[in-house]
Amino acid sequence: MAIREQQTHTAPLQRAVTARSIVIGAMCAGFLGWGGHFTRHIAHTTKMAQDHLPWGAVVPFLLIAVVLNKVLEKVRPQWVLRPSELLVIFSMGLVASALPSYFMGHLIANVSAPFYFANTENRWADDIHPYLPDWAVVTDVTAARWFFEGLPAGATIPWEIWITPMIWRLSLVFMIGVFGFCAVSILRKQWVEHERLTFPLMTLPLELVNREPRGFWPVGIMNRPVFWWGFALASFPIYWNMVGYFQPLFPTIPRDLGLMEFGQYFPPIHTRFYPVIIGVSYFMDLDVLFSIIVFHLLLTLEMGLFNRLGIEIGPTHVWPASQFENWQGFGALCVLVPWSLWMAREHLRNVFRKALLKARDVEDSGELLSYRAALGGLLASGLFILGWCVTSGMSVFVALTFLSLVGVIWLGITRVCVEGGLISSRMIQGQFVAYHLLGPVNISPSGMAAFALTETWHHDIKTILMANLANATRLYDSIRHERMRLVIALGLAMLVVITTSAYYQISSSYVTGAFNYGGIYGPYVQNTFDTIAAHIRDPFALERERMLIALLGMATTALMLALRYVWPWWPLHPIGFAAVTAYPVNRIVFSIFFAWFSKFVILRAGGIDLYRKASPFFLGLMVGYFTGVFVSFLVDCIWFPGQGHSLALY
């Protein structure tokens, strides 16, 4: 399934990162900057950007790779976008998709909320306001009230109030992007060439750029009948159920089989059919799929037994995941990340030798950044983030501890995403771990207030930028020689989505009133500052019980690594354990089981040949689902404005 692109000797035609690919990619980023907010808060339809393979990035790419290229093929063949250009376009949209919905939503809400929601009951004015830096939030109560309740007649948006906090907040977002890009640039060779990780989420875009010399469709897999069987299986239920939008009594095709209950003490197992998960999972390693299924059952049994024995582990029937799962997942990452870095020790040694000593035996000309630039960028961006946290009120020690925790979580999620196909990454928050590791009693009130500000970029976020950047590097295997242009393309994508998303979210909120959006602009942001105020008023010391749960996750992961080291055939993969503690994996395990069973039978029945012949079917599942979601989105925009229908299963 390699990318096939005919080579020529004409320099202009050889460029992968062309001006037109950058322009189209920037347009896709702008589309996501608008759509991330629109679909979530205004249209109330399927969210455009809420996971690591969102329909807001895939559908425009489909329209460009299939429809636009088909038209150009007939009208002006020399204008057809080449595979390398298509990959640049998709990567720009993919990177942009990590920011506009949850990320920018939390950021804008966090900037505007502290002075609007303050009242005599929550006592924010006494407990939080004295410690909030003026440059980080909107302190004008009138401007904040207009933001949440809408502009009065004749008033204009007070943009001047937003300039200072948004400059500082968005500069931090950009530096987080620099940090993530430098980190994945350093690790790319280790992950792609040395360990040969699978990057299952990138299978679809890599296949959609494969040209077909014969056949009606410009994409090769779309000329195979088995592709359309998968497409129909995924899209038909969506179209059928759309009739119910207009006729509520019309019978619908269920998307799940209900809950599998094992008793009052045991969390239920969800039986949801999610075509994208089935399609992506088919391209994952069998041992990872099997491990997710086994560990989900074991975790369910473990929580049920603890509940039955009366051992306090907190609520286990909660949405989206219990603290017991979260803490074990954190423990798993605390083992996976150091182990991954240890496995990469030789590569990292070469990186430092090249960057610091200019070692001639180490080649980095084919990397996205030179190792010296990557290390320099990593250090500079890390110092900026650290300085931002310290300036906002944290001590240096607290800031270093918190950022170390965030680094472990980001690297761990990224590793699970590129190896285990993690489609979304709602795991434990670094702030929560820091509270229980350090104890709020040992953190100053200004430091606690600074923690509230960090929840703009590390909160209940389903996607992390570093994971999307890592997936994008997989798309660049054949075009890394144009690394400066690639850096410009990705930087422009981030700049476009940040500015368009910030502008649209602020302006639309002043028009319609952000309080009407609820969620991020209501209970979520209030809970953030309520929690901080409570910790300031009544700080607690270190709670070791939570650490014991994390140690359980660490022990399980370490045991799996040791067993696989001693017996390479050992079927349980530690990535599976880390993944199953994250939402939504703990809600879509039935779809993963279906993919595992299908792949297992196919490989046993026909080997690798049958596996390859069946691959278009599973790609069709993904394309069919994304197409159905897009059609449903159009129907919602035309006939059900503001009262849409979400097709997400999580």
C-alpha positions as CSV (number, residue, x, y, z in Angstrom):
1,M,0.0,0.0,0.0
2,A,2.8,2.3,-0.8
3,I,2.2,5.7,-2.3
4,R,2.9,5.6,-6.0
5,E,3.9,8.8,-7.7
6,Q,5.6,9.0,-11.0
7,Q,9.0,10.8,-10.9
8,T,10.0,13.4,-13.4
9,H,13.1,15.5,-14.0
10,T,11.3,18.8,-14.1
11,A,12.0,20.7,-10.9
12,P,8.8,22.6,-10.6
13,L,6.7,19.5,-11.1
14,Q,8.7,17.6,-8.5
15,R,7.8,19.9,-5.6
16,A,5.4,18.3,-3.1
17,V,4.8,21.4,-1.0
18,T,3.6,23.7,-3.7
19,A,1.9,27.0,-3.4
20,R,-1.5,25.6,-4.3
21,S,-1.2,22.8,-1.8
22,I,-0.4,25.3,0.9
23,V,-3.3,27.5,-0.1
24,I,-5.8,24.7,-0.2
25,G,-4.5,23.3,3.1
26,A,-4.9,26.7,4.7
27,M,-8.4,26.9,3.4
28,C,-9.1,23.5,5.1
29,A,-7.6,24.8,8.3
30,G,-9.9,27.9,8.1
31,F,-12.9,25.6,7.5
32,L,-12.1,23.7,10.7
33,G,-11.5,27.0,12.6
34,W,-15.1,27.9,11.7
35,G,-16.7,24.4,11.8
36,G,-15.2,23.2,15.1
37,H,-17.2,25.9,17.0
38,F,-20.2,25.9,14.6
39,T,-21.0,22.2,14.8
40,R,-20.5,22.0,18.5
41,H,-22.1,25.1,19.9
42,I,-24.4,26.5,17.2
43,A,-25.6,23.7,14.9
44,H,-25.6,21.0,17.5
45,T,-24.7,18.4,14.9
46,T,-21.9,15.8,14.7
47,K,-18.8,17.6,15.9
48,M,-16.4,18.4,13.2
49,A,-13.2,18.1,15.3
50,Q,-13.3,15.9,18.3
51,D,-10.8,13.1,17.7
52,H,-7.5,12.2,15.9
53,L,-9.3,11.3,12.7
54,P,-12.2,13.8,12.5
55,W,-14.7,14.2,9.7
56,G,-13.8,17.9,9.4
57,A,-10.4,16.9,8.1
58,V,-11.3,13.8,6.2
59,V,-14.4,15.0,4.2
60,P,-12.7,18.1,2.6
61,F,-9.8,15.8,1.7
62,L,-12.2,13.3,0.1
63,L,-13.8,16.1,-1.9
64,I,-10.4,17.3,-3.1
65,A,-8.8,13.9,-3.7
66,V,-11.9,12.3,-5.4
67,V,-14.3,15.0,-6.7
68,L,-11.9,17.8,-7.5
69,N,-9.3,15.6,-9.1
70,K,-11.9,13.8,-11.2
71,V,-13.1,17.1,-12.6
72,L,-9.6,18.3,-13.2
73,E,-8.8,15.0,-14.9
74,K,-11.5,15.7,-17.4
75,V,-11.0,19.5,-17.8
76,R,-7.3,20.2,-17.3
77,P,-5.3,17.0,-16.6
78,Q,-2.0,18.9,-15.9
79,W,-3.7,20.5,-13.0
80,V,-4.5,17.3,-11.2
81,L,-3.2,17.3,-7.6
82,R,-0.4,14.8,-7.2
83,P,-0.3,12.4,-4.2
84,S,2.4,14.3,-2.4
85,E,0.4,17.6,-2.7
86,L,-2.7,15.8,-1.3
87,L,-0.7,14.6,1.7
88,V,0.4,18.1,2.4
89,I,-3.2,19.3,2.3
90,F,-4.5,16.5,4.6
91,S,-1.7,17.0,7.1
92,M,-2.5,20.7,7.4
93,G,-6.1,19.9,8.0
94,L,-5.2,17.1,10.5
95,V,-2.9,19.4,12.5
96,A,-5.5,22.1,12.5
97,S,-8.3,19.8,13.6
98,A,-6.7,19.3,17.1
99,L,-7.4,22.9,18.1
100,P,-10.7,24.5,17.1
101,S,-13.3,22.7,19.2
102,Y,-12.4,21.6,22.7
103,F,-9.0,23.3,22.8
104,M,-10.0,26.8,21.7
105,G,-13.4,26.5,23.4
106,H,-11.7,25.9,26.8
107,L,-9.3,28.8,26.0
108,I,-11.9,31.4,25.2
109,A,-14.2,30.3,28.0
110,N,-11.3,30.4,30.5
111,V,-10.3,33.9,29.5
112,S,-13.8,35.3,29.8
113,A,-15.4,33.4,32.8
114,P,-13.6,34.4,36.0
115,F,-15.3,37.9,36.4
116,Y,-18.6,37.0,34.8
117,F,-19.5,34.0,37.0
118,A,-18.1,35.4,40.2
119,N,-20.8,36.0,42.8
120,T,-21.2,36.1,46.6
121,E,-21.9,32.3,46.8
122,N,-18.7,31.1,45.1
123,R,-16.5,33.8,46.6
124,W,-14.3,33.9,43.6
125,A,-13.7,37.7,44.1
126,D,-12.0,36.9,47.4
127,D,-10.4,33.6,46.7
128,I,-9.3,33.8,43.1
129,H,-9.4,37.3,41.6
130,P,-6.4,38.7,43.7
131,Y,-4.2,36.0,42.2
132,L,-5.2,36.2,38.5
133,P,-2.8,38.2,36.4
134,D,-4.6,41.0,34.5
135,W,-2.9,40.0,31.2
136,A,-4.4,36.5,31.2
137,V,-8.1,37.2,31.6
138,V,-10.9,39.7,30.7
139,T,-11.3,41.8,33.8
140,D,-13.9,44.2,32.4
141,V,-17.2,42.8,33.9
142,T,-19.3,44.6,31.3
143,A,-17.3,43.1,28.4
144,A,-17.6,39.7,30.0
145,R,-21.3,40.0,30.5
146,W,-21.9,41.0,26.9
147,F,-19.8,38.0,25.8
148,F,-22.0,35.6,27.7
149,E,-25.4,37.3,27.3
150,G,-25.0,39.1,23.9
151,L,-24.4,42.6,22.8
152,P,-27.1,45.2,23.7
153,A,-28.6,47.1,20.8
154,G,-26.2,49.6,19.3
155,A,-23.1,48.3,21.1
156,T,-20.0,47.0,19.3
157,I,-17.7,44.2,20.2
158,P,-15.0,45.5,22.6
159,W,-12.1,43.9,20.8
160,E,-9.6,46.1,22.7
161,I,-10.4,44.3,25.9
162,W,-9.4,40.9,24.3
163,I,-6.1,42.0,22.7
164,T,-3.7,41.5,25.7
165,P,-5.1,38.2,27.0
166,M,-5.4,36.7,23.6
167,I,-1.9,37.7,22.5
168,W,-0.5,35.9,25.6
169,R,-2.8,32.9,25.4
170,L,-2.4,32.3,21.6
171,S,1.4,32.8,21.8
172,L,1.4,30.0,24.4
173,V,-0.7,27.8,22.1
174,F,1.7,28.4,19.2
175,M,4.7,27.5,21.4
176,I,3.0,24.3,22.5
177,G,2.7,23.5,18.8
178,V,6.5,24.2,18.4
179,F,7.2,22.0,21.4
180,G,5.2,19.1,20.0
181,F,6.6,19.5,16.5
182,C,10.2,19.5,17.7
183,A,9.5,16.4,19.9
184,V,8.0,14.4,17.1
185,S,10.8,15.5,14.7
186,I,13.3,14.1,17.1
187,L,11.4,10.8,17.6
188,R,10.2,10.3,14.0
189,K,13.1,8.1,12.9
190,Q,12.9,5.9,15.9
191,W,9.2,5.4,15.6
192,V,8.9,5.1,11.8
193,E,12.2,3.5,10.7
194,H,13.6,1.7,13.8
195,E,10.4,0.4,15.6
196,R,8.2,0.6,12.5
197,L,5.1,1.6,14.3
198,T,1.9,1.1,12.4
199,F,0.2,4.5,12.5
200,P,-3.2,2.9,11.8
201,L,-5.1,6.2,11.7
202,M,-3.0,7.3,8.6
203,T,-3.9,4.2,6.5
204,L,-7.0,5.9,5.0
205,P,-5.3,9.1,3.8
206,L,-2.3,7.2,2.5
207,E,-4.6,5.0,0.4
208,L,-6.8,7.8,-0.8
209,V,-3.8,9.4,-2.6
210,N,-3.0,6.2,-4.6
211,R,-3.9,7.0,-8.2
212,E,-5.6,4.4,-10.4
213,P,-4.4,4.4,-14.1
214,R,-7.6,2.6,-15.1
215,G,-11.1,2.8,-13.8
216,F,-13.7,5.5,-13.3
217,W,-12.5,6.7,-9.9
218,P,-9.1,8.5,-9.5
219,V,-8.5,6.6,-6.2
220,G,-7.5,3.0,-6.7
221,I,-9.4,1.4,-3.9
222,M,-12.7,3.0,-5.0
223,N,-12.6,0.9,-8.2
224,R,-12.9,-2.3,-6.3
225,P,-16.4,-3.6,-5.6
226,V,-15.5,-4.7,-2.1
227,F,-14.9,-1.1,-1.2
228,W,-18.5,-0.2,-2.0
229,W,-19.8,-3.1,0.1
230,G,-18.1,-1.5,3.1
231,F,-19.2,2.0,2.1
232,A,-22.9,0.8,1.9
233,L,-22.7,-1.1,5.2
234,A,-21.6,2.1,7.0
235,S,-23.6,4.7,5.2
236,F,-27.0,3.0,4.6
237,P,-28.0,3.0,8.3
238,I,-27.2,6.8,8.5
239,Y,-29.4,7.5,5.4
240,W,-32.2,5.3,6.7
241,N,-32.2,6.9,10.1
242,M,-32.2,10.4,8.5
243,V,-35.8,9.8,7.6
244,G,-36.5,9.9,11.3
245,Y,-35.2,13.5,11.4
246,F,-38.4,14.4,9.5
247,Q,-40.7,11.6,10.8
248,P,-39.9,10.9,14.5
249,L,-42.1,7.7,14.5
250,F,-40.1,6.2,11.6
251,P,-38.3,3.0,12.7
252,T,-34.6,3.4,13.0
253,I,-31.7,1.0,12.7
254,P,-30.0,0.9,16.2
255,R,-26.3,1.6,16.5
256,D,-25.8,-0.6,19.5
257,L,-27.2,-3.7,21.2
258,G,-27.6,-2.1,24.6
259,L,-25.5,-2.8,27.7
260,M,-24.0,-6.1,28.8
261,E,-24.6,-6.2,32.6
262,F,-22.8,-8.5,34.9
263,G,-24.3,-7.3,38.2
264,Q,-24.7,-4.2,40.2
265,Y,-21.1,-4.0,41.3
266,F,-19.6,-4.4,37.8
267,P,-19.5,-1.6,35.1
268,P,-21.5,-2.5,32.0
269,I,-19.9,-3.3,28.7
270,H,-21.1,-1.2,25.8
271,T,-22.0,-2.8,22.5
272,R,-21.6,-0.1,20.0
273,F,-21.0,-0.5,16.3
274,Y,-18.8,2.3,15.1
275,P,-17.6,1.9,11.4
276,V,-14.6,4.2,11.8
277,I,-13.3,2.2,14.8
278,I,-13.8,-1.1,12.9
279,G,-12.1,0.3,9.9
280,V,-9.1,1.7,11.7
281,S,-8.8,-1.3,14.0
282,Y,-8.4,-3.7,11.0
283,F,-5.0,-2.1,10.3
284,M,-3.8,-2.4,13.9
285,D,-1.7,-5.3,15.1
286,L,-3.6,-8.3,16.3
287,D,-1.9,-8.5,19.6
288,V,-2.8,-4.9,20.4
289,L,-6.5,-5.5,19.5
290,F,-6.5,-8.7,21.5
291,S,-4.9,-6.9,24.4
292,I,-7.5,-4.1,24.4
293,I,-10.3,-6.7,24.6
294,V,-8.7,-8.8,27.3
295,F,-7.7,-5.8,29.5
296,H,-11.1,-4.3,29.2
297,L,-12.7,-7.5,30.5
298,L,-10.1,-7.7,33.3
299,L,-10.5,-4.1,34.3
300,T,-14.3,-4.6,34.4
301,L,-13.8,-7.6,36.6
302,E,-11.3,-5.8,38.8
303,M,-13.6,-2.9,39.5
304,G,-16.5,-5.2,40.2
305,L,-14.5,-7.3,42.7
306,F,-13.2,-4.2,44.5
307,N,-16.7,-2.8,44.7
308,R,-18.0,-6.2,45.9
309,L,-15.3,-6.4,48.6
310,G,-16.0,-2.9,49.8
311,I,-12.6,-1.5,48.8
312,E,-13.0,2.2,48.1
313,I,-12.0,3.0,44.5
314,G,-14.5,5.7,43.8
315,P,-17.4,5.6,41.3
316,T,-17.1,3.0,38.6
317,H,-20.3,3.5,36.6
318,V,-19.6,7.1,35.6
319,W,-19.2,8.8,32.2
320,P,-16.8,9.0,30.5
321,A,-14.4,7.0,32.8
322,S,-13.8,6.4,36.4
323,Q,-10.9,7.7,38.5
324,F,-9.8,4.1,39.0
325,E,-9.4,3.8,35.3
326,N,-7.7,7.2,35.0
327,W,-5.1,6.6,37.7
328,Q,-4.2,3.1,36.3
329,G,-3.9,4.7,32.9
330,F,-1.5,7.3,34.3
331,G,0.5,4.6,36.0
332,A,0.7,2.8,32.6
333,L,2.0,5.9,30.9
334,C,4.6,6.4,33.7
335,V,6.1,3.1,32.6
336,L,5.5,3.2,28.8
337,V,7.2,6.6,28.3
338,P,10.5,5.9,30.1
339,W,10.6,2.5,28.4
340,S,10.0,4.1,25.0
341,L,12.8,6.6,25.6
342,W,15.1,3.8,26.9
343,M,14.4,1.8,23.7
344,A,15.3,4.9,21.8
345,R,18.5,5.6,23.7
346,E,20.9,4.9,20.8
347,H,18.9,7.1,18.5
348,L,18.6,9.9,21.1
349,R,22.4,9.7,21.7
350,N,22.9,10.2,18.0
351,V,20.5,13.2,18.1
352,F,22.6,14.8,20.8
353,R,25.8,14.0,19.1
354,K,24.7,15.6,15.8
355,A,23.1,18.6,17.5
356,L,26.0,19.4,19.9
357,L,29.1,17.8,18.4
358,K,28.1,17.9,14.6
359,A,28.8,14.2,14.3
360,R,29.4,13.4,10.7
361,D,28.3,9.8,11.0
362,V,24.8,10.9,11.9
363,E,22.5,12.0,9.0
364,D,19.6,14.3,9.7
365,S,19.1,15.9,6.2
366,G,16.0,13.8,5.7
367,E,14.4,14.8,8.9
368,L,11.6,17.4,9.3
369,L,14.0,19.6,11.3
370,S,17.7,19.3,11.7
371,Y,18.5,17.8,15.1
372,R,20.1,21.0,16.2
373,A,17.1,23.0,15.3
374,A,14.7,20.5,16.9
375,L,16.6,20.4,20.2
376,G,16.9,24.2,20.1
377,G,13.2,24.6,19.4
378,L,12.3,22.1,22.1
379,L,14.4,23.9,24.7
380,A,13.2,27.4,23.7
381,S,9.5,26.4,23.6
382,G,9.8,24.5,26.9
383,L,11.4,27.5,28.6
384,F,8.6,29.7,27.2
385,I,5.9,27.4,28.6
386,L,7.7,27.2,31.9
387,G,8.1,31.0,32.0
388,W,4.4,31.4,31.2
389,C,3.4,29.1,34.1
390,V,5.8,30.9,36.6
391,T,4.7,34.3,35.5
392,S,1.1,33.4,36.0
393,G,1.7,32.5,39.6
394,M,3.4,29.0,40.0
395,S,6.7,28.5,41.8
396,V,9.5,27.1,39.6
397,F,9.3,23.7,41.4
398,V,5.5,23.4,41.0
399,A,5.7,24.4,37.3
400,L,8.5,22.0,36.6
401,T,6.6,19.2,38.3
402,F,3.4,20.0,36.5
403,L,5.1,20.3,33.1
404,S,6.9,17.0,33.6
405,L,3.6,15.3,34.3
406,V,2.1,16.9,31.2
407,G,5.1,15.8,29.1
408,V,4.6,12.2,30.3
409,I,0.9,12.3,29.5
410,W,1.4,13.9,26.0
411,L,4.2,11.6,25.0
412,G,2.3,8.6,26.3
413,I,-1.0,9.5,24.5
414,T,1.0,10.1,21.3
415,R,2.7,6.8,21.5
416,V,-0.6,5.0,22.1
417,C,-2.2,6.9,19.3
418,V,0.5,6.1,16.6
419,E,0.9,2.5,17.7
420,G,-2.5,1.6,19.1
421,G,-4.8,3.7,16.8
422,L,-6.2,5.7,19.8
423,I,-8.9,7.8,18.0
424,S,-9.5,10.0,21.0
425,S,-7.4,10.8,24.1
426,R,-9.5,11.8,27.0
427,M,-7.3,10.6,29.8
428,I,-6.2,11.9,33.2
429,Q,-5.3,15.6,33.5
430,G,-1.9,16.7,34.6
431,Q,-3.4,19.2,37.0
432,F,-5.3,16.4,38.8
433,V,-2.2,14.4,39.2
434,A,-0.2,17.4,40.5
435,Y,-2.8,18.2,43.1
436,H,-2.6,14.6,44.6
437,L,1.2,14.3,44.1
438,L,2.1,17.7,45.7
439,G,-1.0,18.5,47.7
440,P,-2.7,21.9,47.4
441,V,-1.5,22.6,51.0
442,N,2.0,22.8,49.5
443,I,1.0,25.1,46.6
444,S,0.5,28.8,47.1
445,P,-2.9,30.4,46.3
446,S,-1.3,32.2,43.3
447,G,0.0,28.8,42.1
448,M,-3.5,27.3,42.4
449,A,-5.0,30.2,40.4
450,A,-2.3,29.6,37.8
451,F,-3.4,26.0,37.5
452,A,-6.9,27.2,36.5
453,L,-5.3,29.1,33.6
454,T,-3.5,26.0,32.4
455,E,-6.8,24.3,31.8
456,T,-7.1,26.2,28.6
457,W,-4.5,24.0,27.0
458,H,-4.5,20.8,29.1
459,H,-8.1,20.1,30.2
460,D,-10.9,17.8,29.1
461,I,-9.5,17.8,25.6
462,K,-10.2,14.8,23.3
463,T,-7.3,15.5,21.0
464,I,-3.7,16.6,21.7
465,L,-1.7,18.5,19.1
466,M,1.4,16.3,19.6
467,A,-0.5,13.2,18.5
468,N,-1.7,14.8,15.3
469,L,1.7,16.2,14.6
470,A,3.2,12.7,15.0
471,N,0.6,11.2,12.6
472,A,1.4,13.9,10.1
473,T,5.1,12.9,10.1
474,R,4.0,9.5,8.8
475,L,2.6,11.2,5.7
476,Y,5.9,12.9,5.0
477,D,8.1,9.8,4.4
478,S,8.5,10.6,0.7
479,I,8.7,14.4,0.8
480,R,10.9,15.2,3.8
481,H,13.5,16.7,1.5
482,E,11.3,19.9,1.4
483,R,11.4,20.2,5.2
484,M,11.5,24.0,5.3
485,R,8.3,24.2,3.1
486,L,6.7,21.6,5.3
487,V,7.5,23.6,8.4
488,I,5.9,26.7,6.8
489,A,2.8,24.7,5.8
490,L,2.2,23.3,9.3
491,G,3.0,26.6,10.9
492,L,0.5,28.4,8.6
493,A,-2.1,25.7,9.3
494,M,-1.8,26.4,13.1
495,L,-1.8,30.1,12.6
496,V,-4.9,30.0,10.4
497,V,-6.9,27.7,12.7
498,I,-5.9,29.6,15.8
499,T,-6.8,33.1,14.5
500,T,-10.0,32.1,12.7
501,S,-11.3,30.0,15.6
502,A,-10.6,32.7,18.1
503,Y,-12.2,35.4,16.0
504,Y,-15.3,33.3,15.2
505,Q,-15.8,32.1,18.7
506,I,-15.5,35.6,20.2
507,S,-17.6,37.4,17.6
508,S,-20.4,34.7,17.5
509,S,-20.5,34.7,21.3
510,Y,-21.1,38.5,21.4
511,V,-23.9,38.0,18.8
512,T,-25.8,35.0,20.3
513,G,-24.5,34.9,23.9
514,A,-21.9,32.3,24.9
515,F,-24.0,31.3,27.9
516,N,-26.5,29.7,25.5
517,Y,-23.8,27.3,24.3
518,G,-23.6,25.6,27.7
519,G,-21.0,22.9,28.3
520,I,-17.6,24.4,27.9
521,Y,-19.0,27.9,28.3
522,G,-21.1,27.0,31.3
523,P,-20.7,24.1,33.8
524,Y,-17.2,23.1,32.6
525,V,-15.5,26.4,33.1
526,Q,-17.4,27.1,36.3
527,N,-16.3,23.8,37.7
528,T,-12.7,24.7,36.8
529,F,-12.7,27.8,39.0
530,D,-14.9,26.3,41.7
531,T,-12.4,23.5,42.1
532,I,-9.5,25.9,42.4
533,A,-11.4,28.1,44.9
534,A,-12.2,25.1,47.0
535,H,-8.6,24.0,47.1
536,I,-7.5,27.5,48.1
537,R,-10.0,27.7,50.9
538,D,-9.6,24.1,52.1
539,P,-6.3,22.7,50.8
540,F,-5.6,19.0,51.4
541,A,-2.3,17.2,51.8
542,L,-0.9,14.5,49.7
543,E,-3.4,11.7,49.1
544,R,-1.4,8.5,48.8
545,E,-4.4,6.3,48.1
546,R,-4.6,7.6,44.5
547,M,-0.9,6.9,44.1
548,L,-1.5,3.3,45.0
549,I,-4.0,2.9,42.2
550,A,-1.4,4.4,39.8
551,L,1.2,1.9,41.2
552,L,-1.2,-0.9,40.2
553,G,-1.2,0.4,36.6
554,M,2.6,0.7,36.7
555,A,3.0,-2.8,37.9
556,T,0.6,-4.2,35.3
557,T,2.4,-2.4,32.5
558,A,5.9,-3.3,33.8
559,L,4.8,-7.0,34.0
560,M,3.6,-7.0,30.4
561,L,6.8,-5.4,29.2
562,A,8.9,-8.0,31.1
563,L,6.8,-10.9,29.8
564,R,7.1,-9.7,26.2
565,Y,10.9,-9.2,26.7
566,V,11.3,-12.8,28.0
567,W,8.8,-14.4,25.7
568,P,8.3,-12.4,22.4
569,W,5.2,-14.5,21.6
570,W,3.4,-13.2,24.8
571,P,0.0,-12.1,23.4
572,L,-0.8,-9.2,25.7
573,H,0.7,-5.8,24.7
574,P,1.1,-3.0,27.3
575,I,-0.2,-0.5,24.8
576,G,-3.6,-2.3,25.0
577,F,-3.7,-1.8,28.8
578,A,-2.9,1.9,28.5
579,A,-5.5,2.4,25.7
580,V,-8.3,0.7,27.5
581,T,-8.1,3.1,30.4
582,A,-8.9,6.0,28.1
583,Y,-12.2,7.3,26.9
584,P,-13.7,6.4,24.4
585,V,-11.8,3.1,24.1
586,N,-13.7,1.9,27.2
587,R,-16.9,2.6,25.3
588,I,-16.1,1.2,21.8
589,V,-14.5,-2.1,22.7
590,F,-17.3,-4.1,21.0
591,S,-16.3,-2.5,17.7
592,I,-12.7,-3.4,18.4
593,F,-13.7,-7.0,19.1
594,F,-15.5,-7.1,15.8
595,A,-12.5,-5.9,13.9
596,W,-10.1,-8.3,15.8
597,F,-12.4,-11.3,15.1
598,S,-12.7,-10.3,11.4
599,K,-9.0,-9.8,10.9
600,F,-8.2,-13.0,12.8
601,V,-10.5,-15.1,10.7
602,I,-9.3,-13.5,7.4
603,L,-5.7,-14.1,8.2
604,R,-6.3,-17.7,9.2
605,A,-8.5,-18.4,6.2
606,G,-6.5,-16.8,3.4
607,G,-3.3,-15.3,4.9
608,I,-1.8,-12.0,3.8
609,D,-3.3,-12.2,0.3
610,L,-6.9,-12.3,1.6
611,Y,-6.0,-9.6,4.2
612,R,-5.0,-7.3,1.4
613,K,-8.0,-8.1,-0.7
614,A,-10.3,-7.4,2.2
615,S,-8.6,-4.1,3.1
616,P,-10.7,-2.0,0.7
617,F,-13.9,-3.2,2.5
618,F,-12.7,-1.7,5.8
619,L,-11.5,1.5,4.1
620,G,-15.0,1.6,2.6
621,L,-16.4,1.5,6.2
622,M,-14.5,4.6,7.1
623,V,-15.3,6.5,3.9
624,G,-19.0,5.5,4.0
625,Y,-19.3,6.7,7.6
626,F,-17.6,10.0,6.9
627,T,-19.7,10.6,3.9
628,G,-22.9,9.8,5.8
629,V,-21.9,12.2,8.6
630,F,-21.3,15.0,6.0
631,V,-24.7,14.4,4.4
632,S,-26.3,14.5,7.8
633,F,-24.5,17.7,8.5
634,L,-25.9,19.3,5.3
635,V,-29.4,18.1,6.2
636,D,-29.1,19.6,9.6
637,C,-27.9,22.9,8.3
638,I,-30.7,23.2,5.8
639,W,-33.7,21.8,7.6
640,F,-32.7,21.7,11.3
641,P,-30.6,24.9,12.0
642,G,-29.6,24.9,15.6
643,Q,-31.3,21.6,16.3
644,G,-29.1,19.1,14.6
645,H,-28.5,15.4,15.1
646,S,-25.2,14.0,16.4
647,L,-24.0,10.7,14.9
648,A,-21.1,10.3,17.3
649,L,-21.3,7.3,19.5
650,Y,-19.1,8.8,22.2
